[in-house]
Amino acid sequence: MTTQVAAQDRGDGDPTRAHTGSRATRGLGLVVLAGLVALVLLAFFAAPPDDEQGDAVRLIFIHVPSAILTYVAFFTTAAGSAMWLWKRSSWWDITAHAAAEIGVMFCALTLFTGSIWGRPTWNTYWDWGDVRLVTTLILFLLMVGYLVVRSSGGDDPAVSTRAAIVGLLAAINIPIVNRSVEWWFDRTLHQKASLTDGKLEDLTLFTLVFGLVVGLLFFVWAMIHRFRVGWLEHQARAEDLDEALEARRSEAAAAGSSASGGEA
């Protein structure tokens, strides 16, 4: 493969090896790592327990940022999908795919931490009557379906188009998930938005916002790397296609020469 992304010497004696890292991404990765360490210290040692929920409230520092980053990732997928359908831009298509993979991870973490949090606060891990839980699960399954479509194989533009349609349909569910507590308040156990209900104060609020910032930085770092991997894969497929077409042209030319020689 001739195209390389951020091909730099990593000190292993091979300065030409392609990889997705760069000085900027390594620096960002270190910032994210330091932020995660600081978040753990703040969340589990500095922030006070809740008067009603006790130490269970500490899950808020993972659960809420994960939910918000799920929205960010899937909206990015929707934007990339729309741009692919409009402009047929490979850049946007790869962006949509990268964001979907990261978003599925955040959505799974949201469901997992929410279930754990629900046990001490709701006395159950899951309640099928809770609209927020069910709509979040539907969103997760839709985006898993998006990834399944992406991995189904076939003509690349056709696969991208089918996936883009799924990505846009899934995006319709995002505002439903976000507003479900307000719209169906009599059918949910879920509390209202933690950042806007005004009940968080001082160090608890700071830690939650800090966790969101760290999560956003991680999202940017992961997006850069996943996009670069996707772009390399795209270039490799394009190169393979060019080689296959060139081989077919050569075969056709050879066949034509043979036919001409036979007639002569």
Protein Blocks (a to p, Z undefined) as FASTA:
>chain_A
ZZdghiacehnopakbccfbdfklmmmmmmmmmmmmmmmmmmmmmpccdfklmmmlmmmm
mmmmmmmmmmmmmmmmmmmmmmmmmnopaklmmmmmmmmmmmmmmmmmmmmmmmmmmmmm
nopabdfklmklmmmmmmmmmmmmmmmmmmngpafklmmmmmmmmmmmmmmmmmmmmmmm
mmmmmlcfbdcdfklnopagcjlmmmmmmmmmmmmmmmmmmmmmmmmmmmmmmmmmmmmm
mmmmmmmmmmmmmmmmmmmmmmZZ
